[in-house]
Amino acid sequence: MPAKKKKKEKKPTQKTVKKQTKEPKVAKAQPAEPQPVETQPAQPQLPEPRRSVAFIGSECYPFVKTGGLGDVMYALPKALIKQNCDVKVILPRYKCIPQEYQDKMVYRGEFMMDLCADGRSFYVGIMEYVWDGVVYDFIDNEEFFSDGNPYTNLIDDIPKFCFFAKAALSALNFMDWTPDVIHCHDWQAGLVPVYLRTMFEDTPVGSAKVMLTIHNLRFQGIYNIPTIAYWSGLPDYVFNKDALKQGYEDANMLKGGLTYANMITTVSNTYAGEIQTAFYGEDLDAHLRYHSGKLRGIVNGIDYDMWDSAKDELLAAPYKAEDVIKKKKENKKALQEELGLTQNEDLFVIGLISRLTDQKGLDLVNAIIPEVIDGNTQVVVLGTGDAKYEDSFRYYEGAYKGSVCSNIMYDEGRAHKIYAGADALLVPSLFEPCGLTQLIAMHYGTVPIVRETGGLKDTVEPYNEFATTGNGFTFDRYEAGLLLDAINRAKTTYFTQRMNWDDMVQRDMNKDVSWDNSAKQYRDLYLELKP
């Protein structure tokens, strides 16, 4: 190695000599100040071992969403990333997915797949989109997914989701990605466990365990046996009374999935028990009782990135638990002004954000509105659904101008404003597998008034005026008089025990309703399936 050249020493000039000959000033000794040490925030330790999970379902926010399933398919995979899970979400590539997402999809490959009983085959394309650490793979086929909506009618939906279930498993084999667990959702993915344990048993993906989550048992994918047998191409032996067969002539796609799944989950502990009874079981109660050994209930959470009152730009006055009492009044006045209601921060405002259907207890609400509107109370409705409810709420708005506002639409921005501006949120459902609105309401400091069913019972603790505990008002039997009683108890507390009401508002805001707890429970189930 060549020696480094020495730098030429600079000869001192006259100026520098003069400087050097001056006596140096002696500074007084100062104690050395401790320098702040920059510390990197410790990275959270991820739980071991790592698990790979493939989610298979028919919708996922923000690509396509019609209900709570879309929220779960988006938020749970994100939360599982923090639980050291490698997650891939498989979805249909509907034509209605916004173009901004379509443009960012990357082509992963294509193949032809045999589907029907007569050997008819179809094109399967795979388009990929990666976001927030989650990989989204979209199954592409214009013949099945070119409609404007994800769901049209059973005649079209049965072939569509037979194709989707088989194509999702075929795509995993094609991409050479074998997950530890396949987690499929509702009847649209009900055939996934059936395919996995029959036609895919001896393929790489056949080594995966499979979990099926019931989000709403009312929807099951029931059609006549010849149609489902033709479009699925499944062997005859699965069309028996213990698997797909229902009644004399029909096949039930969800029922088949429940039979062949290694584990069944639903979205609350109470609902897991309810669906094993005749009233809630939708004709599958006996089947679910038979498979109860592999049935679990895990309540859903909400996405704190999407629902955060402190950072919500849609609100007139964003707020935290510390200043919720003051800021809620500002949001209430802004809501009243926007909706044309009488502006008075002392009035009791009840929100109702819901699909307008029988399931949601709207017949009870209809029956009592004249008794609720007493000069001190306002009701704000947001949602669409059955014409009879849309018309009745329009009537009430006309009859009680300034006290009732019926928004017969769905507007995400307005929903945020109602959660922030209302004092209470009404969820009087006939049945409710989990429910997200009561969770969002609590997180926004809005006290829920709910019927004790499903996830509503699991998440809302009844207020106890003597112990001053609880986080909402509840009623048990499905009766209009009991709903009115719950509303009146809430109003009494609001108007006569305001300090207790305010304490409950802050308790609600501080309650953890995020996906973190639920994701831990799902991870534990994955480990139970694949130790």
C-alpha positions as CSV (number, residue, x, y, z in Angstrom):
1,M,0.0,0.0,0.0
2,P,1.5,3.4,-1.0
3,A,2.3,5.6,2.0
4,K,0.1,8.7,2.4
5,K,1.8,11.9,1.4
6,K,2.4,14.3,4.3
7,K,0.6,17.6,4.0
8,K,2.9,20.6,3.5
9,E,3.2,22.5,6.8
10,K,2.0,26.1,6.5
11,K,4.6,28.6,7.5
12,P,3.2,31.0,10.1
13,T,2.6,34.5,8.9
14,Q,3.4,37.7,10.8
15,K,-0.3,38.0,11.8
16,T,-0.5,34.5,13.1
17,V,2.7,35.0,15.1
18,K,1.3,38.1,16.7
19,K,-1.9,36.2,17.6
20,Q,0.1,33.3,19.1
21,T,2.3,35.6,21.2
22,K,-0.7,37.2,22.9
23,E,-1.4,35.9,26.4
24,P,-4.4,33.7,26.2
25,K,-7.5,34.7,28.2
26,V,-8.1,32.3,31.1
27,A,-11.8,31.3,31.1
28,K,-13.4,30.4,34.4
29,A,-14.2,26.7,34.7
30,Q,-17.8,26.0,34.1
31,P,-19.5,22.7,35.1
32,A,-20.1,20.7,32.0
33,E,-23.8,20.5,31.1
34,P,-25.0,17.0,30.4
35,Q,-25.7,16.6,26.7
36,P,-29.1,15.0,25.8
37,V,-28.6,11.5,24.5
38,E,-30.8,10.7,21.5
39,T,-32.4,7.3,22.0
40,Q,-34.2,5.4,19.3
41,P,-37.7,4.3,20.3
42,A,-37.6,0.6,21.1
43,Q,-39.2,-1.5,18.4
44,P,-42.1,-3.5,19.8
45,Q,-41.2,-7.2,20.2
46,L,-43.4,-9.2,17.8
47,P,-44.9,-12.4,19.1
48,E,-43.3,-15.6,17.9
49,P,-43.8,-17.8,15.9
50,R,-44.7,-16.0,12.7
51,R,-47.9,-17.2,10.9
52,S,-49.0,-16.8,7.3
53,V,-52.7,-16.2,6.7
54,A,-54.7,-15.9,3.5
55,F,-58.0,-14.0,3.8
56,I,-60.7,-14.9,1.2
57,G,-63.8,-12.8,1.1
58,S,-66.1,-10.9,-1.3
59,E,-65.5,-7.3,-0.2
60,C,-62.9,-5.1,1.5
61,Y,-62.7,-1.4,2.2
62,P,-61.6,0.8,0.3
63,F,-62.0,-1.2,-2.9
64,V,-65.6,-2.3,-2.4
65,K,-67.8,-2.2,0.7
66,T,-71.5,-2.8,1.3
67,G,-71.4,-3.5,5.1
68,G,-69.4,-4.6,8.1
69,L,-67.6,-7.4,6.3
70,G,-65.8,-4.9,4.2
71,D,-64.5,-3.1,7.3
72,V,-63.3,-6.4,8.9
73,M,-61.5,-7.6,5.7
74,Y,-59.6,-4.2,5.8
75,A,-58.9,-3.7,9.5
76,L,-58.2,-7.2,10.8
77,P,-55.4,-8.0,8.3
78,K,-53.8,-4.7,9.2
79,A,-54.0,-5.5,12.9
80,L,-52.6,-9.0,12.3
81,I,-49.4,-7.5,10.8
82,K,-48.7,-6.2,14.3
83,Q,-49.2,-9.7,15.6
84,N,-46.4,-11.0,13.4
85,C,-48.7,-12.5,10.7
86,D,-47.9,-12.5,7.0
87,V,-51.3,-11.6,5.4
88,K,-52.6,-11.9,1.9
89,V,-56.2,-10.9,1.1
90,I,-57.8,-12.5,-2.0
91,L,-60.8,-10.6,-3.5
92,P,-62.8,-10.5,-6.7
93,R,-61.6,-7.8,-9.1
94,Y,-65.0,-6.1,-9.6
95,K,-65.4,-3.6,-12.3
96,C,-66.9,-1.2,-9.7
97,I,-63.5,-0.9,-7.8
98,P,-62.4,2.7,-8.2
99,Q,-60.0,3.4,-11.1
100,E,-57.4,4.9,-8.7
101,Y,-56.9,1.4,-7.3
102,Q,-57.2,-0.4,-10.6
103,D,-54.4,1.7,-12.0
104,K,-52.0,0.6,-9.3
105,M,-52.6,-3.1,-9.6
106,V,-49.7,-5.2,-10.8
107,Y,-50.2,-8.2,-13.1
108,R,-49.1,-11.4,-11.4
109,G,-50.1,-14.0,-14.0
110,E,-53.0,-15.9,-15.5
111,F,-54.2,-19.4,-16.2
112,M,-57.2,-21.4,-17.3
113,M,-59.1,-23.3,-14.7
114,D,-61.6,-26.2,-15.0
115,L,-64.7,-25.3,-13.1
116,C,-68.0,-26.9,-14.2
117,A,-69.2,-30.4,-14.0
118,D,-68.9,-30.8,-17.8
119,G,-65.3,-29.6,-17.8
120,R,-66.0,-26.1,-18.9
121,S,-63.0,-23.9,-18.1
122,F,-62.5,-20.2,-17.4
123,Y,-59.8,-17.6,-17.5
124,V,-58.2,-16.6,-14.1
125,G,-56.1,-13.5,-13.9
126,I,-54.2,-12.3,-10.8
127,M,-53.7,-8.6,-10.2
128,E,-51.8,-7.5,-7.1
129,Y,-51.9,-4.4,-4.9
130,V,-49.7,-3.9,-1.8
131,W,-50.8,-1.4,0.9
132,D,-49.9,-1.0,4.6
133,G,-48.0,-4.2,4.7
134,V,-50.9,-6.2,3.4
135,V,-50.9,-7.9,-0.1
136,Y,-54.2,-7.8,-1.9
137,D,-54.6,-10.3,-4.8
138,F,-57.6,-9.7,-7.1
139,I,-59.1,-12.5,-9.1
140,D,-59.8,-11.2,-12.5
141,N,-62.5,-12.5,-14.8
142,E,-64.8,-10.1,-16.7
143,E,-67.5,-12.7,-17.3
144,F,-68.2,-12.9,-13.5
145,F,-67.1,-9.6,-12.1
146,S,-68.2,-7.0,-14.7
147,D,-71.4,-5.9,-12.9
148,G,-71.7,-2.6,-11.2
149,N,-72.3,-4.2,-7.8
150,P,-70.6,-7.1,-6.0
151,Y,-74.0,-8.7,-5.3
152,T,-76.8,-8.8,-7.8
153,N,-79.1,-11.8,-7.4
154,L,-78.6,-15.5,-6.5
155,I,-79.0,-16.7,-10.1
156,D,-75.8,-14.7,-11.0
157,D,-74.1,-14.8,-7.6
158,I,-74.1,-18.6,-7.2
159,P,-71.9,-19.2,-10.3
160,K,-69.8,-16.1,-9.5
161,F,-68.8,-17.3,-6.0
162,C,-68.4,-20.9,-7.1
163,F,-65.8,-19.6,-9.5
164,F,-64.2,-17.3,-6.9
165,A,-63.8,-20.0,-4.2
166,K,-62.0,-22.3,-6.6
167,A,-60.0,-19.6,-8.3
168,A,-58.7,-18.3,-5.0
169,L,-57.2,-21.7,-4.0
170,S,-55.9,-22.2,-7.6
171,A,-54.3,-18.7,-7.4
172,L,-52.5,-19.7,-4.2
173,N,-51.0,-22.8,-5.8
174,F,-50.2,-20.8,-9.0
175,M,-48.3,-18.2,-6.9
176,D,-46.6,-21.0,-4.9
177,W,-47.8,-19.4,-1.6
178,T,-49.1,-21.9,0.9
179,P,-50.4,-20.2,4.0
180,D,-50.5,-21.8,7.5
181,V,-54.2,-20.8,7.7
182,I,-56.9,-19.9,5.1
183,H,-59.4,-17.6,6.8
184,C,-62.6,-17.3,4.7
185,H,-65.6,-15.1,5.3
186,D,-69.4,-15.7,4.9
187,W,-71.2,-17.7,2.4
188,Q,-69.5,-16.2,-0.6
189,A,-66.3,-18.0,0.4
190,G,-68.3,-21.0,1.9
191,L,-67.1,-23.4,-0.7
192,V,-63.4,-22.7,0.0
193,P,-63.2,-25.3,2.9
194,V,-65.2,-27.8,0.7
195,Y,-62.8,-27.5,-2.2
196,L,-59.8,-27.5,0.1
197,R,-60.7,-30.9,1.6
198,T,-61.8,-32.5,-1.6
199,M,-60.3,-31.4,-5.0
200,F,-57.3,-29.5,-3.5
201,E,-56.5,-32.1,-0.8
202,D,-53.4,-33.4,-2.6
203,T,-52.1,-30.0,-3.9
204,P,-49.6,-27.8,-2.0
205,V,-52.4,-25.5,-0.6
206,G,-54.1,-28.7,0.8
207,S,-51.7,-28.6,3.8
208,A,-53.3,-25.4,5.1
209,K,-55.9,-25.3,7.9
210,V,-59.1,-23.5,7.2
211,M,-61.2,-21.2,9.4
212,L,-64.7,-19.9,8.3
213,T,-66.1,-16.7,10.0
214,I,-69.9,-16.1,10.0
215,H,-70.6,-12.4,9.9
216,N,-74.3,-12.7,9.4
217,L,-76.0,-16.1,9.4
218,R,-79.1,-14.9,7.6
219,F,-77.2,-15.0,4.3
220,Q,-76.2,-18.6,3.3
221,G,-76.0,-19.0,-0.5
222,I,-78.9,-21.5,-0.9
223,Y,-79.9,-22.7,-4.4
224,N,-81.0,-26.0,-6.0
225,I,-78.5,-28.8,-6.0
226,P,-78.2,-29.3,-9.8
227,T,-77.1,-25.6,-10.3
228,I,-74.5,-25.6,-7.5
229,A,-73.3,-29.1,-8.5
230,Y,-72.8,-28.0,-12.1
231,W,-71.1,-24.7,-11.4
232,S,-68.9,-26.0,-8.6
233,G,-67.9,-29.3,-10.3
234,L,-67.7,-30.8,-6.7
235,P,-68.0,-34.5,-6.3
236,D,-71.5,-35.9,-5.6
237,Y,-70.7,-37.2,-2.1
238,V,-70.5,-33.6,-0.7
239,F,-74.2,-33.1,-1.5
240,N,-75.4,-35.0,1.5
241,K,-77.4,-33.9,4.6
242,D,-74.3,-33.5,6.7
243,A,-72.6,-31.2,4.3
244,L,-74.1,-29.2,1.5
245,K,-77.6,-30.6,1.2
246,Q,-80.5,-28.7,2.8
247,G,-84.0,-29.9,2.7
248,Y,-84.9,-32.1,-0.2
249,E,-83.7,-30.1,-3.2
250,D,-81.3,-27.4,-2.1
251,A,-77.6,-27.0,-1.5
252,N,-76.3,-24.5,1.1
253,M,-72.9,-23.2,0.4
254,L,-72.3,-21.8,3.9
255,K,-73.5,-25.1,5.5
256,G,-70.9,-27.0,3.4
257,G,-68.2,-24.7,4.5
258,L,-69.1,-25.1,8.2
259,T,-68.9,-28.9,7.8
260,Y,-65.4,-28.9,6.2
261,A,-63.8,-26.0,8.1
262,N,-61.3,-26.9,10.8
263,M,-62.6,-24.0,12.9
264,I,-65.7,-21.8,12.8
265,T,-65.7,-18.3,14.3
266,T,-68.4,-15.6,14.6
267,V,-68.2,-12.0,15.5
268,S,-69.2,-12.1,19.2
269,N,-69.4,-14.6,22.0
270,T,-73.1,-14.0,22.6
271,Y,-73.9,-14.5,18.9
272,A,-72.0,-17.8,18.9
273,G,-74.4,-19.0,21.5
274,E,-77.5,-17.4,19.9
275,I,-77.0,-19.1,16.5
276,Q,-77.3,-22.5,18.2
277,T,-80.9,-21.7,19.1
278,A,-84.0,-22.0,16.8
279,F,-84.8,-18.3,17.0
280,Y,-81.4,-17.1,15.8
281,G,-80.2,-20.2,14.0
282,E,-81.7,-19.5,10.5
283,D,-82.4,-23.3,10.1
284,L,-78.8,-24.1,10.8
285,D,-79.0,-24.3,14.6
286,A,-78.9,-28.1,14.8
287,H,-76.0,-28.1,12.4
288,L,-74.1,-25.5,14.5
289,R,-74.8,-27.4,17.7
290,Y,-73.3,-30.5,16.1
291,H,-70.2,-28.5,15.2
292,S,-70.1,-26.5,18.4
293,G,-66.8,-28.0,19.5
294,K,-65.0,-26.0,16.8
295,L,-67.2,-22.8,17.2
296,R,-65.7,-19.7,18.8
297,G,-66.8,-16.0,19.2
298,I,-64.5,-13.0,18.9
299,V,-65.9,-9.5,18.9
300,N,-64.9,-7.1,16.2
301,G,-63.0,-3.9,16.7
302,I,-62.9,-0.6,14.9
303,D,-60.0,1.0,13.0
304,Y,-58.6,3.8,15.0
305,D,-56.9,5.3,11.9
306,M,-60.3,5.8,10.4
307,W,-62.3,6.7,13.5
308,D,-60.3,9.2,15.6
309,S,-62.2,12.1,17.1
310,A,-59.0,14.0,17.9
311,K,-57.8,14.0,14.2
312,D,-61.2,13.8,12.4
313,E,-61.1,16.7,9.9
314,L,-64.8,16.3,9.2
315,L,-65.8,17.5,12.6
316,A,-66.5,21.2,13.5
317,A,-64.3,20.7,16.6
318,P,-62.1,17.6,17.0
319,Y,-61.7,16.4,20.6
320,K,-60.1,14.0,23.0
321,A,-61.5,12.5,26.2
322,E,-60.0,15.4,28.2
323,D,-62.1,18.1,26.4
324,V,-65.0,16.0,25.1
325,I,-67.7,17.6,27.2
326,K,-67.0,21.1,25.9
327,K,-66.2,20.2,22.3
328,K,-69.2,17.9,21.9
329,K,-71.5,20.9,22.5
330,E,-69.8,22.7,19.6
331,N,-70.2,19.6,17.3
332,K,-73.9,19.4,18.4
333,K,-74.6,23.0,17.4
334,A,-72.8,22.5,14.1
335,L,-74.9,19.4,13.4
336,Q,-78.1,21.1,14.3
337,E,-77.3,24.0,12.0
338,E,-76.3,21.8,9.1
339,L,-79.5,19.7,9.4
340,G,-81.9,22.5,10.0
341,L,-82.7,21.4,13.5
342,T,-83.5,23.8,16.4
343,Q,-80.1,25.1,17.6
344,N,-79.8,24.5,21.3
345,E,-76.9,22.7,23.0
346,D,-79.0,21.7,25.9
347,L,-81.4,19.5,23.9
348,F,-80.8,15.7,24.0
349,V,-79.8,14.5,20.5
350,I,-80.3,10.8,19.6
351,G,-78.5,9.5,16.4
352,L,-79.6,6.5,14.4
353,I,-77.1,5.3,11.7
354,S,-78.3,2.1,10.2
355,R,-79.6,0.0,7.3
356,L,-83.4,0.6,7.5
357,T,-84.5,-3.0,7.8
358,D,-86.5,-5.2,10.2
359,Q,-83.3,-6.7,11.6
360,K,-82.2,-3.3,13.0
361,G,-85.3,-2.8,15.2
362,L,-86.8,0.0,13.1
363,D,-90.4,-1.2,13.8
364,L,-89.8,-0.5,17.5
365,V,-88.3,3.0,16.7
366,N,-91.3,3.8,14.4
367,A,-93.7,2.9,17.2
368,I,-92.3,5.3,19.8
369,I,-91.0,8.4,18.0
370,P,-94.1,10.5,18.9
371,E,-93.5,9.7,22.6
372,V,-89.7,10.5,22.3
373,I,-90.2,13.9,20.8
374,D,-91.1,15.9,23.9
375,G,-89.6,19.4,23.2
376,N,-86.3,18.4,24.8
377,T,-85.2,15.7,22.4
378,Q,-84.1,15.6,18.7
379,V,-83.7,12.5,16.5
380,V,-81.3,12.3,13.6
381,V,-81.6,9.3,11.2
382,L,-79.0,8.3,8.5
383,G,-79.4,5.3,6.2
384,T,-81.3,3.6,3.4
385,G,-83.3,0.4,3.2
386,D,-86.9,-0.8,3.1
387,A,-89.3,1.7,1.5
388,K,-91.7,1.5,4.5
389,Y,-89.1,2.8,6.9
390,E,-87.7,5.4,4.5
391,D,-91.3,6.7,4.1
392,S,-92.1,6.7,7.8
393,F,-88.9,8.6,8.7
394,R,-89.7,11.2,6.0
395,Y,-93.1,11.5,7.5
396,Y,-91.7,12.1,11.0
397,E,-89.4,14.8,9.7
398,G,-92.3,16.6,8.2
399,A,-94.5,16.1,11.3
400,Y,-91.8,17.2,13.8
401,K,-89.9,20.0,11.9
402,G,-86.9,21.1,13.8
403,S,-86.8,18.0,16.0
404,V,-86.4,15.2,13.5
405,C,-84.1,15.0,10.5
406,S,-84.2,12.0,8.3
407,N,-81.2,11.6,5.9
408,I,-82.4,8.8,3.6
409,M,-78.9,8.2,2.1
410,Y,-75.6,7.0,3.2
411,D,-73.0,9.7,3.6
412,E,-69.7,8.8,5.4
413,G,-69.0,12.4,6.3
414,R,-72.4,13.0,7.8
415,A,-72.0,9.8,9.8
416,H,-68.8,11.2,11.4
417,K,-70.7,14.4,12.3
418,I,-73.6,12.5,13.8
419,Y,-71.3,10.3,15.9
420,A,-69.6,13.5,17.2
421,G,-72.7,15.7,17.6
422,A,-75.3,13.3,19.1
423,D,-75.5,12.6,22.8
424,A,-76.7,9.0,22.3
425,L,-76.8,6.4,19.5
426,L,-79.7,4.0,19.1
427,V,-79.1,0.3,18.2
428,P,-82.3,-1.6,19.1
429,S,-81.6,-4.6,16.8
430,L,-83.7,-7.8,16.6
431,F,-80.4,-9.5,16.2
432,E,-76.8,-8.1,15.8
433,P,-73.9,-10.5,15.2
434,C,-71.4,-7.8,16.4
435,G,-72.3,-4.3,15.4
436,L,-69.8,-1.5,14.7
437,T,-71.9,1.6,15.2
438,Q,-72.1,1.2,19.0
439,L,-68.2,0.8,19.1
440,I,-67.7,3.9,17.0
441,A,-70.2,5.8,19.1
442,M,-68.4,4.9,22.3
443,H,-65.1,5.9,20.8
444,Y,-66.6,9.3,19.9
445,G,-68.1,9.8,23.4
446,T,-71.7,9.1,22.3
447,V,-73.6,6.8,24.7
448,P,-75.2,3.7,23.1
449,I,-78.8,2.7,23.8
450,V,-78.9,-1.0,22.7
451,R,-80.9,-4.2,22.9
452,E,-79.0,-7.0,24.7
453,T,-78.3,-9.3,21.8
454,G,-75.2,-10.5,20.0
455,G,-72.2,-8.2,20.0
456,L,-74.3,-5.4,21.5
457,K,-74.6,-7.4,24.7
458,D,-70.9,-8.2,24.7
459,T,-69.7,-4.6,24.3
460,V,-72.2,-2.4,26.2
461,E,-72.3,-2.7,29.9
462,P,-75.7,-1.4,31.4
463,Y,-75.4,1.8,33.4
464,N,-75.8,1.3,37.1
465,E,-76.9,4.6,38.7
466,F,-76.0,3.4,42.3
467,A,-72.5,2.1,41.5
468,T,-72.1,4.7,38.6
469,T,-70.7,2.0,36.4
470,G,-71.5,0.9,32.9
471,N,-71.1,2.5,29.5
472,G,-74.6,2.6,28.0
473,F,-78.4,1.9,28.4
474,T,-79.8,-1.5,27.5
475,F,-83.1,-3.5,27.3
476,D,-83.6,-7.2,26.8
477,R,-87.0,-8.3,25.3
478,Y,-87.8,-7.1,21.8
479,E,-90.6,-4.7,22.8
480,A,-91.2,-1.0,21.9
481,G,-92.1,-0.2,25.6
482,L,-88.8,-1.5,26.8
483,L,-86.9,0.6,24.2
484,L,-88.8,3.7,25.2
485,D,-87.9,2.9,28.9
486,A,-84.2,2.7,28.0
487,I,-84.4,6.0,26.2
488,N,-86.2,7.6,29.1
489,R,-83.6,6.3,31.6
490,A,-80.9,7.8,29.4
491,K,-82.7,11.1,29.2
492,T,-83.2,11.2,33.0
493,T,-79.5,10.6,33.6
494,Y,-78.6,13.3,31.0
495,F,-80.9,16.0,32.4
496,T,-80.8,15.3,36.2
497,Q,-77.4,13.6,36.8
498,R,-75.2,15.4,34.3
499,M,-72.0,14.7,36.2
500,N,-72.6,10.9,36.0
501,W,-73.5,11.2,32.3
502,D,-70.3,13.1,31.6
503,D,-68.3,10.5,33.5
504,M,-69.8,7.8,31.3
505,V,-69.0,9.7,28.2
506,Q,-65.3,9.8,29.2
507,R,-65.4,6.1,30.2
508,D,-66.7,5.3,26.8
509,M,-63.9,7.3,25.1
510,N,-61.2,5.6,27.2
511,K,-62.6,2.0,26.5
512,D,-60.3,0.0,24.2
513,V,-62.5,-1.0,21.2
514,S,-59.6,-1.2,18.7
515,W,-58.7,-4.3,16.7
516,D,-55.7,-5.1,18.8
517,N,-57.4,-7.4,21.3
518,S,-59.4,-9.2,18.6
519,A,-56.3,-9.7,16.5
520,K,-54.5,-11.3,19.4
521,Q,-57.4,-13.7,19.9
522,Y,-57.4,-14.6,16.2
523,R,-53.6,-15.2,16.3
524,D,-54.2,-17.6,19.2
525,L,-56.7,-19.5,17.2
526,Y,-54.3,-19.7,14.2
527,L,-51.7,-21.1,16.6
528,E,-54.3,-23.6,17.9
529,L,-54.9,-24.7,14.3
530,K,-51.2,-24.8,13.3
531,P,-49.1,-25.1,16.5
